[in-house]
């Protein structure tokens, strides 16, 4: 899905290239339920819901402006398989989930991991996006300490072709670190 298809405000959005990688790492092909923590514009929520119509997507957002924007985008794309919750994670939710995407931890990294550990099915996928290296490293350390499997950190630098005078250049986006891991298949 193109970024330009989404209703936008000043709320940060996971850009299309990062969404594609993150959704791929979630491995949603056979998933029934997915949780998006910190939905922002709703771009990950909506792309997952549209790409996998069998999927029930639950989104959580604490920022009132972002919550309203996610709701607008859900209506624009006419997604029937999304449930939106207001609140700061971790909140009480009915699990379990096959996959969880975290677009922001709100400074609650350990709490988020503990919460995801409870909500994810054995073998479930967890994907987190960070722009700060320190946060990505903290997430990796927690994942290792909690014996999460298949831990990967992927640094993604995207530049988009942009006109400049008589020529062109690749206008860089913020580098993003995609952290992905899997809950142990047997507890």
N, C-alpha and C positions, 0 to 999 in steps of 0.2 A: 504494500500500500504506500502511496506517495505521501510524504509529509504535508504537502499542500492540500490534501483531501480533508485534513482535520481542521476543525475550528480551533483557532489559536488565540492565546492571550500572552501575558508575561509568564504564565506557568511553564516551567521547563518540560520539554518533551523528549522522550527517547527517540532519537532519529532513526530513519528507516533502515539504515545499514546495521545499526546496533540492535534494533528490534529483530531483524532477520537472524542475526547470530544468536541472540538471547533466546528467541523462540525455538530455534534449532536445538540449542543446548537443553531446553526443557523437555525435548523428546515427547511431543504431545500426540503422536500418531495413534496410540491406543489408550490415551488418557481419558478419563471420564470427568474429573474435576481439577480445576486449576485455581490458585489464589494469586492475585496481584496485590502486593503490599506497596502502597504509595503510588496510586494510579496516575497522578499528575493529570495529563490531558486525556488519559484513557487509551493512548495509542497501543500499548502492549496488550491491554485487556481486549480492545476491539479487534486488533489484528489476529490475536489467538482465537477469539470467538468467531470471526468471519472465516478464518482458515480451517477451523475444526468445528463444524456445526454441531457435532455430537457432544462437544465439550460444554460443561457447565462452568462458567467463569465467575468467580467471586472476587470483587475488588474492594480494597480498603483505602481510604484517603482521609487525612486529618485536616488538611487545609480547605477552608470553605470555598475559596475561589477555584481551587483545583477540583473539588468535589462537584461544583456546579458545571465546570467545563467538561469533566468526564461524563456527567449526565447529559449535557448537550450533544456530545459526540456519540454517545450510545443512541440517543434519539435520531441523530442524523443518519447513522448507519443502520438504524432499525434492528438492532441486536436484541433478540428475545432470550438469549442464553446467558445473560449477565445479571448478577445481583450486586448492587453497590451498597457499601456500608460506610458510615461516617465514624471516624475514631482514629486514635493513635495506637498503632500496633505495639505490643500485643493486645488484642481484644478477644472477647469470647466469641468463638465461631464454631459452627458445627462442622467437624472434619469427618472423615479424612480426605486428604487431597493427594492426587498423583504427582502434582508439580506445583512449585511455588516460585514466583518471580518477585524479587525485592528490588524496587527502584530507589529506595532510600531507607536507611535504618533509623533516622531521627536520633542518632546517638545512642541507641539501645541495642548495640550489636549482640551482646551475649543473650539478652532477653529475646531478641528476634530468633536467634539460633535455637534456643530452648523451646520457644513457641513452635517453630517450624518442625523441630524434632517430634513434638507431640502431635502435630497436625498431619504430617506426611505419612503415607503408607510405606511399609518396608520397600526399598528399591525406588522410592520417589525421588524426583529431581528437584534440586534447589539451585536457582541462578540469581546472582546478585550483581548489580552494576555499580561501579564507583568511578569517580573522576579523581579522587585523592588516593595516592599510592598507599598511604598509611592505613586507610580504611580497608583497602583490598587485602593488605598484609595481615591486618587484624582478623578479618574474616577467614583467611586461609589458616591462620594459627588456631582459631576456634574450631574450624572444621576438622583439622588434624587432631586436636585435643579430644574432640567428641567422636573420633573414629568414623567420620564420614568417608565415603569411598569415592574413587574416580575424581579426585580433586584436580581441577584445571584452572589456571589463571591465563587469560588471553588479553593482551593489550591490543586495542584497535585504534588506529589513527586514520580517520577518513578526511579526505579533501575533495571538495566539489569544484568542478571546472567552472570558472567564472571569468567573464570578460573584464579586461583592464586596459583602457586606452585602445590601442590597435592590436593588442594581443590577449592572451588568456593565461590564467594561473590556477592552481588548485588551492582554493580558499579552505584553510583547515578548520575542522570542527574540534571541540575539546577531545583529547584522547580519553578513551573509556577502557576501564579494566573490567572484563567479564569474568566473574568467579562462578564456577559451576561445580557441583558435587552431587553425590547420591547418598541417600540414607541407606544404611546397611540393609541388605535383603533379609537377613535374619537377626532378630533382636535377642 
